[in-house]
Amino acid sequence: MVLDDLGDSLRGTLKKIANAVHVDSKLIKEVVRDIQRALLQADVNVKLVLELTKKIEKRALQEKPPAGMSNREHVIHIVYDELVNILGDSRELPIKKQIIMMVGLYGQGKTTTCGKLATFFKKKGLRPVLIAGDVHRPAAYEQLKQISEQVKVPFYGDKSEKDAVKVVKEGLNKFKRVSDVIIVDTSGRHKLENDLISEMKDIFKATKPDEKLLVIDAATGQQAGPQAKAFNDAVKISGIVLTKLDGTAKGGGALSAASEVGAPIVFIGTGEHSGDFEKFEPAGFISRLLGMGDIKSLLEKAEESLKGKDAEKTARRIMSGKFTLHDMYDQMDMLSGMGSLRKIAEMLPGGFPGKAKVKQEDMDSTENKLQKFRVIMDSMTNEEMNDPTMVRSSRIKRIARGSGVENRDVKELIKYYNMTKRMMKGFSGNRKMRKNLMKQLQFGK
């Protein structure tokens, strides 16, 4: 879960409001203190915390709830509104031909983010390329080259050249006619040194980038604000990318940085893989943090995962009662394309407040099991995938050997398939649900 500790604290505070018999000034002041404590512990800038909580207190004490909304719901809505407001307006990078300059200190995840950004644009149908403008850090060239191979995009660098501006210019000359998005990785330092700022300004003048993205590690803390200001003064950053925003990172300092310099957060990194990268939506982010889910992002991920697949055709087969292991494999493939089960679960509304928590180890176990099922199905013949009833003793042994698992694992797959098929059969018998599903699949055509 993104920002686990902060999310737990804020959800506990809102649960206190939801369970209150009366909403009075005493409760509101108590809630405000709880929010202050939660945000300060998450490293959010002190000045920002005080401004935010003053607004929450003033609105909660003075505003009357609109018709049809209880006092408790109104206070919860005010907290949500003001948390969204401190994150600023959302902004999406245009899907067009452009040059993007990446800046940031050492260890912030800048080079890895270059690969994630390339993957993002590649999924949008554009042709991204990577240029290794970091000529100082040992192995920076090799790292970006390896990342470019992993995400399958062109790369340019010269590890024998120590003039960063020269390398970047050569890369631009090579790629400007054959690519859509040129992503330039630049050098970082352990701290904001004059030579870093000077080199960055020179690259900025040479490339005339459309976007200047500052990469900040979520664990940076209160130093994130001054860092962001220094980079902004040098190249006028157009957006911020927050990295490593998964797990226990406090993250508040990095979130505050965007507010301090007035630059929008455009992406967040939530893991190590190229797909662990999301467009930043303040409303959806806060909604997830408070346990309310983020259906918009979930639908976007599903749509992206379904790209190039005939989802409607598969749905019609299922609706007609024809459900094979091929169909189940496609379902698992789509789910895998949407990210980890933990991230998908975060986007689902959980009956706020106090939604039941699924243990991380249970999710990991389920994810590993689904992955094992896919490996088993890779060892099955087309005939067996179309008619799993034929998978008996001798076939089970062969499939288990071929996929490197135990016989019981193959039997468990067949059991899971039969259970899923029964569920699908019941679903296909419900005319109303069937009609709604087909409507959803045709939406936007």
Number of C-alpha atoms within 10 A of each C-alpha: 17 23 19 15 18 25 21 15 20 22 20 18 21 25 17 16 22 19 11 12 9 12 17 13 12 9 14 18 16 14 23 21 14 17 23 19 15 21 24 18 14 25 23 22 23 15 9 16 20 15 12 19 22 13 15 24 19 11 16 25 15 8 12 13 16 9 6 7 12 12 19 21 14 17 26 18 16 18 24 18 14 17 20 19 14 18 22 17 17 16 17 13 13 9 12 13 15 17 21 22 26 27 25 29 22 18 13 22 19 26 27 19 26 26 28 23 21 26 22 18 19 18 13 12 11 17 19 27 28 28 28 27 31 26 23 17 11 10 12 20 23 13 13 24 20 14 21 24 12 12 14 15 17 17 21 21 22 19 16 9 12 13 14 21 23 15 22 24 15 14 22 22 10 12 19 15 8 11 16 20 23 24 25 26 27 26 23 24 15 10 11 16 11 9 10 19 18 12 16 25 16 15 22 16 12 14 17 13 18 12 19 22 26 27 29 31 25 25 22 18 22 20 14 23 20 14 20 26 18 15 22 19 11 14 22 17 23 20 22 26 28 27 27 23 22 20 13 16 21 25 28 24 25 32 26 25 27 23 19 16 19 18 24 24 29 22 24 26 27 20 16 15 13 20 18 19 23 17 17 22 23 21 19 18 21 20 21 22 25 27 23 21 23 22 17 13 19 18 13 12 18 17 16 15 18 18 11 8 12 10 18 15 11 17 19 15 15 20 22 12 17 16 22 18 22 16 17 21 17 16 15 17 16 20 18 15 15 22 17 16 15 16 16 18 18 20 22 17 17 17 11 15 19 15 12 9 8 10 10 12 9 11 15 14 12 13 17 11 15 18 14 18 22 18 17 20 20 15 17 20 11 13 10 17 20 15 14 16 10 12 18 12 10 8 15 20 16 14 23 20 14 14 18 13 16 13 16 12 17 23 16 13 19 19 12 13 17 17 12 14 19 13 11 17 17 12 16 21 13 11 11 10 12 16 12 10 16 15 12 10 15 10 8 6 4
